[in-house]
Amino acid sequence: MGVQAEKEHAKSDSVEKGIVKLIRSHKIRNLVMGAAAESRYFREMTEIKSRKAKFVHKEADISCQIRFICNGLLIHTRSSSRLSYF
């Protein structure tokens, strides 16, 4: 099983703003991203630690489901909604 992916380049003031911009412009419905740096991972981790991940969680369009992972484990899922700002 696999997923087809492409590289995309975007100019932005910050990585997190660029991710949010790409979600909106490409109408991304599913995203997987890191929840914390590997050095900050601990076995019982259940919340997002990364500043970038927290920003994307808060600012990304509500139609995009986001799965946050760390060390290959699912840490948190932000569910999507059928409502959209597109």
C-alpha positions in Angstrom: 0.0 0.0 0.0 1.3 3.4 -0.8 0.4 7.0 -1.4 1.4 9.1 -4.4 3.2 12.3 -3.3 4.8 15.2 -4.9 7.3 17.9 -3.7 5.9 21.4 -3.4 7.8 24.6 -2.7 6.2 27.7 -1.3 7.5 31.0 0.0 6.5 31.9 3.5 7.7 33.8 6.5 7.7 30.5 8.5 7.4 26.8 7.9 4.1 26.5 9.8 2.5 29.4 7.9 3.7 27.7 4.6 2.0 24.4 5.6 -1.3 26.2 6.4 -1.1 28.0 3.1 -0.5 24.8 1.1 -3.4 23.1 2.9 -5.7 25.9 1.8 -4.3 26.3 -1.8 -4.3 22.6 -2.6 -7.4 21.7 -0.6 -5.5 19.1 1.3 -8.0 16.8 3.2 -5.5 14.5 5.0 -2.1 15.4 6.4 0.5 13.6 8.5 3.1 15.6 10.3 5.5 15.4 13.3 4.2 16.1 16.8 7.7 16.7 18.3 11.4 16.3 17.7 12.6 12.8 18.3 14.7 14.1 21.2 11.6 15.4 22.9 9.6 12.1 22.5 8.7 10.0 25.5 6.7 6.8 25.7 3.5 8.2 27.3 3.4 11.2 25.1 -0.2 12.1 24.3 0.0 15.8 23.2 1.6 17.8 20.6 4.9 19.4 21.6 6.1 21.1 18.5 5.4 24.8 18.1 4.9 24.3 14.3 2.5 21.4 14.9 0.5 23.4 17.4 0.2 26.3 15.0 -0.9 24.0 12.1 -3.4 22.3 14.4 -5.0 25.6 15.3 -4.8 27.4 12.0 -5.3 24.8 9.3 -8.7 24.6 7.5 -11.2 22.5 9.4 -11.8 20.3 6.4 -8.3 18.9 6.8 -7.8 15.9 9.1 -4.3 16.0 10.6 -2.5 13.1 12.2 0.4 14.0 14.4 3.1 11.3 14.8 6.4 10.9 16.7 8.8 8.0 16.4 6.3 6.3 14.1 3.5 6.4 16.7 0.3 8.3 16.4 0.2 10.9 19.1 -2.9 12.9 18.2 -5.6 13.2 15.5 -7.4 16.4 14.6 -10.6 15.4 13.0 -11.9 17.1 10.0 -15.3 18.7 9.5 -17.5 18.8 6.4 -17.7 22.6 6.9 -15.0 24.4 5.0 -13.6 27.9 4.5 -12.7 27.1 0.8 
